[in-house]
């Protein structure tokens, strides 16, 4: 599969699940709030800044960034999925934000002038790209001298029952090929030093590379399973390969595993996010 084919499949996948992301928006926003705020802080956003959000999906963290830079600043959110961006625009309009725009673009080659952004942020996007070094090189190019790059990617599977549980169960029914280290995938950038090393080769100064732990909360294992199957574009084709009996068995096994994380009146699934921060050197 060539790059254009891969990108088009990605676009179709995320367009397909966009309604589900809007449906579960409140739950997702609560569960990922700590990641959004961490990126805003690590990118050193302040009023007046111009910010680029790569892979903004249905609007976060771009919307939070727009609030942080206030009226004198601006934010551009890029994503492949036009349907995701339609949701993002609705959310921004509902909040009365006029300083954020959303554009359907391929992140590999950024359509912006050199040194045109004070900060670049990205949440759960880079690991799905076919040419990560090229994209990070573009990030370095569009950053102003002294500007910060802050990204969130998934840490390793063993630290993320939120994602690992359904994958482990589905593997019992269908073969899931192990992707090559340089192929796009959920855990493509999970290892310490991978993304930060790419950033350094692109001329950025290393600042931070750390695991940040959190929890994703659900009212029940039923709610977890429903939201996952509706929102997780990478998992849907795998689950679709199962027979009706296998789907039912897999569902029950996933729910049983998730129930072990009951905390009080809700499910609290551990998740670990790798946060990577780098800075473009000042001129001179």
C-alpha positions in Angstrom: 0.0 0.0 0.0 1.5 3.4 -1.0 1.3 6.5 1.1 -1.8 8.0 -0.7 -3.8 4.8 -0.3 -2.9 4.5 3.4 -3.9 8.1 4.1 -7.2 7.7 2.2 -8.0 4.6 4.3 -7.2 6.5 7.4 -9.5 9.4 6.3 -12.4 6.9 5.6 -11.9 5.1 9.0 -12.0 8.3 11.1 -14.9 9.8 9.0 -16.8 6.6 9.8 -16.4 6.9 13.6 -16.9 10.7 13.8 -20.6 10.4 14.9 -19.5 8.1 17.7 -16.8 10.5 18.9 -19.5 13.3 19.1 -21.8 10.9 20.9 -19.2 10.1 23.5 -17.6 13.6 23.6 -18.5 14.4 27.2 -17.1 11.2 28.5 -13.9 11.4 26.3 -13.3 15.0 27.3 -13.5 14.2 31.0 -11.2 11.2 30.7 -8.6 13.0 28.5 -8.7 16.4 30.2 -5.4 15.8 32.0 -3.7 15.1 28.7 -5.1 18.2 27.1 -4.0 20.5 29.9 -0.6 18.9 30.1 0.0 19.6 26.4 -1.1 23.2 26.8 1.3 23.7 29.7 4.3 21.9 28.1 3.8 24.0 24.9 4.1 27.1 27.1 1.0 28.7 25.6 0.3 32.2 26.5 -2.1 35.0 25.2 -1.2 36.1 21.7 0.4 32.9 20.5 -0.3 31.2 17.2 -0.6 27.5 17.7 -0.9 24.5 15.4 -2.7 21.3 16.6 -1.9 18.2 14.5 -4.6 15.5 14.5 -7.1 17.6 16.4 -10.0 15.3 15.6 -13.2 16.6 17.2 -11.5 19.7 18.6 -9.2 18.8 21.5 -6.7 20.1 22.5 -7.2 22.8 19.9 -10.2 24.3 21.6 -8.4 24.4 25.0 -5.4 26.0 23.2 -7.7 28.7 21.7 -8.9 29.5 25.2 -5.4 29.7 26.5 -4.1 32.1 23.8 -7.2 34.3 24.2 -8.6 36.7 21.6 -5.2 38.1 20.5 -3.9 34.6 19.7 -5.0 32.0 17.2 -5.1 28.2 16.7 -5.2 26.1 13.5 -6.4 22.5 14.0 -5.5 20.0 11.3 -7.0 16.6 10.7 -7.6 14.1 7.8 -11.3 13.6 8.7 -13.7 16.2 7.4 -16.4 14.7 9.6 -14.3 15.0 12.7 -13.7 18.6 11.9 -17.4 19.3 11.4 -17.9 18.2 15.0 -14.9 20.4 16.1 -16.4 23.5 14.5 -19.8 22.9 16.2 -18.1 22.7 19.6 -16.0 25.8 19.0 -19.0 27.8 17.8 -21.0 26.7 20.9 -18.2 28.1 23.0 -18.1 31.3 21.1 -14.5 30.9 20.0 -13.6 32.8 16.9 -9.8 32.4 17.1 -9.7 28.7 16.1 -10.0 27.3 12.6 -10.1 23.7 11.5 -8.7 22.4 8.2 -8.7 19.0 6.5 -5.0 18.5 5.6 -2.4 15.8 5.5 0.1 16.4 8.4 3.0 15.0 6.4 3.6 18.2 4.4 2.4 21.2 6.3 0.9 24.0 4.2 2.4 26.8 6.2 5.3 29.2 5.9 8.5 28.6 7.8 8.6 29.9 11.4 4.9 30.7 11.4 3.8 29.1 14.8 4.8 29.8 18.4 3.9 26.3 19.4 2.9 23.0 17.9 0.8 20.4 19.8 -0.4 16.9 19.0 -2.5 14.3 20.8 -2.6 10.7 19.7 -1.9 11.4 16.1 1.8 11.0 15.2 2.0 7.2 15.7 -0.6 6.7 12.9 1.4 8.6 10.3 3.3 6.8 7.5 6.3 9.1 7.6 6.9 10.4 11.2 10.4 11.8 10.6 9.1 13.9 7.7 6.2 15.2 9.7 8.5 16.1 12.7 10.9 17.8 10.3 7.9 19.9 9.0 7.0 20.7 12.6 10.5 22.0 13.2 10.3 24.0 10.0 7.0 25.8 10.9 8.0 26.5 14.5 9.4 29.9 15.3 12.9 30.0 17.0 12.3 29.3 20.7 9.0 27.7 20.0 7.9 24.5 21.7 6.6 21.2 20.4 4.5 19.0 22.8 3.0 15.7 21.8 1.1 12.9 23.5 1.3 9.3 22.3 0.3 6.0 23.9 2.9 4.3 26.1 3.4 0.5 26.0 0.5 -2.0 26.0 1.3 -3.4 29.4 0.6 0.0 30.9 -2.7 0.5 29.1 -5.4 -2.0 30.0 -7.8 0.5 28.4 -6.4 -0.5 25.0 -4.7 -3.8 25.7 -7.7 -5.8 27.0 -9.8 -5.8 23.8 -6.7 -6.5 21.7 -5.7 -9.4 23.8 -9.1 -10.9 23.7 -9.6 -10.5 19.9 -6.2 -12.1 19.4 -7.7 -15.3 20.8 -10.1 -15.5 17.8 -8.2 -14.0 14.9 -4.6 -13.5 14.0 -3.4 -10.0 14.4 -0.1 -9.4 12.5 2.6 -7.8 14.6 3.5 -4.5 12.8 7.1 -3.8 11.9 8.7 -1.2 14.3 8.5 1.5 11.6 4.9 0.8 10.6 2.0 3.0 11.8 0.1 1.8 14.8 -1.3 2.6 18.3 2.0 1.8 20.1 4.4 2.9 17.3 6.0 5.6 19.5 5.6 3.9 22.9 9.3 3.4 23.6 11.2 6.0 25.5 13.4 8.0 23.2 11.8 7.1 19.9 9.8 10.3 19.3 12.3 12.6 21.1 15.1 11.1 19.1 13.3 11.9 15.9 12.7 15.4 17.1 16.4 15.9 17.9 17.4 14.7 14.4 15.0 17.4 13.1 16.9 20.1 14.9 14.8 20.4 18.0 16.3 20.5 21.5 15.3 17.7 23.9 13.2 18.8 26.8 11.2 15.9 28.2 10.1 12.3 27.5 8.1 10.7 30.3 5.2 8.5 31.1 2.1 10.2 32.6 -0.4 7.9 34.3 -4.1 8.5 34.5 -7.4 6.6 34.6 -10.3 6.4 32.2 -13.6 6.2 34.0 -16.8 4.5 32.9 -20.1 3.9 34.6 -19.9 0.1 33.8 -18.1 -2.4 31.6 -21.1 -2.2 29.3 -20.5 1.5 28.7 -16.8 0.9 28.2 -17.5 -1.8 25.6 -20.1 0.2 23.7 -17.9 3.3 23.5 -14.8 1.4 22.5 -16.5 -0.5 19.7 -18.2 2.6 18.3 -15.1 4.9 18.6 -12.0 2.7 18.0 -11.5 2.8 14.2 -8.4 0.5 14.4 -10.3 -2.2 16.3 -13.5 -2.3 14.3 -12.1 -4.2 11.2 -10.6 -6.8 13.5 -13.9 -7.3 15.5 -15.8 -7.5 12.2 -13.8 -10.7 11.3 -15.4 -12.6 14.2 -18.5 -14.8 13.8 -21.6 -13.9 15.7 -20.8 -16.5 18.4 -17.2 -15.2 18.6 -18.3 -11.6 18.9 -20.5 -12.5 21.8 -17.8 -14.5 23.5 -15.3 -11.8 23.0 -17.7 -9.2 24.4 -18.3 -11.2 27.5 -14.5 -11.8 28.0 -13.7 -8.1 27.5 -16.3 -7.0 30.0 -15.2 -9.6 32.5 -11.6 -8.3 32.3 -12.8 -4.7 32.6 -15.0 -5.5 35.6 -11.8 -6.3 37.6 -11.0 -2.5 37.6 -14.2 -1.6 39.5 -13.5 1.2 41.9 -16.5 2.3 44.0 -19.5 2.8 41.6 -17.5 3.0 38.4 -14.8 1.4 36.3 -11.3 3.0 36.5 -9.1 1.7 33.8 -5.4 2.7 34.1 -3.8 4.3 31.1 -0.3 5.7 30.5 0.5 8.4 28.0 4.0 9.3 26.8 4.5 13.0 26.8 7.3 14.3 24.6 8.5 17.9 24.6 11.1 19.6 22.5 12.1 23.2 21.6 13.4 24.9 18.5 16.7 26.7 19.3 16.7 30.4 19.4 18.4 32.2 16.5 22.0 32.8 17.1 
